[in-house]
């Protein structure tokens, strides 16, 4: 930060007090610092610091004030960055301005940082170690990821060609779906009838959420669209108006508003009872129901 112009001994005392408190100088060193600051005349302070403090910003450490009081004055080349408010247009900000004082060694003083320390890291620096580990790490597998994506796309098209009812564009959120699935390949088929809350399109990992209410109990399923455990998916109804939200999670709290029809198996059994026959629940390759002729 820019230091105000030194015009009197009182100003020097205030600057010395602020500088000493910022650098945590001990009580003995601080009293010595104030003594030296009071001993310097305003004219000599104006001679030493007028050029550096009126046009440039410099940070004064306790060692600088002590060396000034001891009379150790030389002209080393120290980089001074001009302040932003008083920088002239013709002035080079990288210009090195000589000062008229040399900081003396003091047990409480910190060495002035070299300008290159802001741009170069030491070998044992933690940031340098992290950067070195990052640069030596393995690159992202771009080629293998591309090959994997192509294989998944080919497999997805093959499954959709064999079973068209697995295409995710057949239904959307808000549709009433009837899903025939198995817990395992050796177990019989079960039926889940509910509202589609949303579809998560992830290629072969595409899934959809189904909100059901068997016996007025809210149950939510998460089905994988291309899983071999799904036997068929029937779209029972579609909404008259497309919902505005991409996911209908708010329907979890509105279960009473959800009106679901009867399953296809229940409807076929009711028809068979009316006709006095028996129906067997089977599926065609395209996912539709295959019902044999009723027996009287």
N, C-alpha and C positions, 0 to 999 in steps of 0.2 A: 504493500500500500504506500501511497505518496506521503512523505513527511512534510508537515507544514514548515513554512519558512521560519528560520531561527532569527528572531529579532531582539531577544533580551534574555537575561539569565533566568527569569521566571519561566519562559517558554522552554528553555533547556531543562529546567528541573522537572517540568511536566512530562516532557518527552523521555527523560531519563527514568522517571517513575514508571511510566507505561512500559518502557522497554525492559526494565528490570523485573517487573511483575510478569511480563509475558515469558521471559526466559527463566523464571524461577531462580533468581539469584539469591544466595544466602544472605543472612542479615549483615554479616561483616562486610561482604562484598558490596552490598547495596549501600551501606553507609559510606564506604570508601568511594563509591560511584557518585553519590550526591556531593561529597566533599570536593571531588575533582571537578564536577560540573559547576559548582558555585565558584570555584577558583578561576575558571576560564572567563575572560572578559567577553562582552558581547561583540566587540569589534573583531577579536580573533576568531570567535565562532562564526561570525559573518564571513570572514576571510576564508575559513576552511570549508564551509558548507553552503555558501550562498549559491555557487554554481550548481552543486549537486542536488540541492533541496528545492530550488525554485523551478528548475526545468526538468529534473529527473526524479524518479522514485527509487529510493534505496532503503534497505532494512538495516538499522543500526543495532548491533549487538552490544552487550555490556563490555565486551573486550574492546570494541571500537571506541567507546566513550572513555575507557580507562587509558587506552593508548593515546587518545587526544589530550588527556590531562597530563600524561607523562611527557608529552612533547615529541613523541615518536612520529615524525611526519616524513613520508617519502611519496613517490609517485608511481605506485604499481598500476598495472593495467588490469582493471576489474570491470567486467561487463555490467553496464547499467542500462536497464530498459526504461525508456521514457514513459511517462504516464499517458493514459489515453486522452485525457481532456486537454493537455497543453502540448501535444505533439505537433510539430510543424510539418508542413507538406514536404519541405526540402530535406528533412532530417532522416537519416537512415536509422531504422530501429535496431539494426544489428551492429551499429558503430560502437566501438569500445572506447569509453571515456576514462581518462586517467583521473584518479582521486589524489588528494593531498594528504592522505593518512594511510598508515599501514597497521592492520589489526595485530595486536600483540597476543602472544599465547597466554591463555588464562585457564585455570582448571574448570571454570564454568562456561567457557565459550565453546560454541559449536563451529566446526570448520565450514567455511563458505563452500557451497556445492559448486562443482564444476558444471558448466552448461551442458556438457555431454552426458552427464548423469541422468538427465531427463529423457534421453533417447537411447541409451545403451544400458543393458542389464548385465550384472555380474553373473558368472557361471553358477555360483551357489545361490543366486536369488530365487525365491519360491516361484515368482512369475516366470523366470527363465526356465525353471524345471518343468512347469506346467506346459509352457509353449513347446519345449523340446519333446515332452511326452506326446503332445498332440500332433506334432509334425511327424514323429516316428510311428504313429499309430497306423493301422491298416486302413486303406481307402474303402469307401463305400462300394459295395459290390454292385456296380451299375449294370454290367453285362449279365451277370447271373440273375439279377432281378428282372431284367427284360425278358430273359429266356423263361423264367418262372411265370411271368405274366402271360406270355404267349401260350405256354402249355395249359395254364388255367383257362384261358379263353377258348382254346380248342376243345378242351374237355367240357366246358360249359355249353358250347354249341352242340356237341355230340349228345349230351344229356337232353337238351331241349328238343333236338330232332327226334329222339326216341320217345320222349314223354312231353308232348306240347303243353300239358297242363302245369308244368313247372315254370313257365315263363312268368316273370314278375310283372309284365305289363298287362296281364289278364285281370288283375285286381289292384286296388289302391286303398289308402286309408279310408275308413268309414264303411267299407264293404262288410257284409255278413258272410263269413266263410265257414265251411264245414270241412274239417281236416280229419282224414282217416290215417292214423299213425299207429306205430307199434313201439312198445317199450324196448323190445329187442327183436331180432329177426326170428326167433323161435316162439314168440308169444303171439296171441291173436290180435287182430286189429281193434283199435279203440277209436271212438268218435269224439271230436271236440268241436263244438259249435259256439261261435262268438264273434265279437266285433274286432276288426283289424285296426289296431291302434297306430301302426306305422310300419314302414318297410325300411330296413337298413341294407342298402345295396353295397355289397363288398365282393362282387364277383362270385366265385364258388362259395364264399362264406356269407352270401346274402341270407338274411333272416327277417322274420316278421313276428310281431307280437299280437297275440289273440287274447281278448278279454272275454271270459266265459263266466257263467253263473249257474253251475249245477246246484240244484236245490236252493236257489237264491243265495248262494255263497260265492263271493268273487274269487275267481281263479284266473291267473294270467299265465299263458304259455308263450314260450319263445322258441319258435320252430326254425330250423335250418331248411331253406327252400330246396336245396339239392341233396338233402340227406336221404339215404336209402331206407330209412325207417318211416318215411312218409309214403303212404300207399296212394293217396289221391287227395286233391284239393278241389272243392266245389264252391263256386261263387253263388250264394243263395240270393243275394240282393245287393244292389248298389245304391248309394245315396242320390237323391234327386238333385242336390246341389253339392258341389265339391267343397269340402271343408277348407277354411282359410289356413288353419294350422297344419304344419307338416306332420306333427305327432299329436294324437288325441289322448294325451295322458290325463286330461281333465275328466275324462269319462270314468276314471277309477272312483271318483267321488259322486258320480251320478248313475249309480248302478240301477236305481229304480226307473230311470228313463230308458234303459236298454230293453227293447222288446225283441226277443229272438223267436224264430219259427221253430217248428218241430224238425227233427232230423229226417233225412230221406228214408232211413230204415223204419222209423215210426210211421211215416206216411204210407210206405209200401205195405206195412203190416196192416194198417187200417183198411186199405183198399182190399187186401186179401181177405180180411174178415168179412167185409161187405159182400165180396163175391163168393165166399165160402171156400177159399183155397188156401194154399201155403206158398210163401215166397222165400227164396233163398237169396241172401245178400252177397252179390259178387260185383267185380269191377271189370270193365273193358280196358284194353290197353290205353285208350285215350282218356281214361279217368271217369267215364260215365258209368252209371249203374247198369249191370246186366241182370235182367230178371227173367227166369224161365216162365213159360206159360203156366197159368194157374190151373190147378187140378180141382175139379168139382167132386 
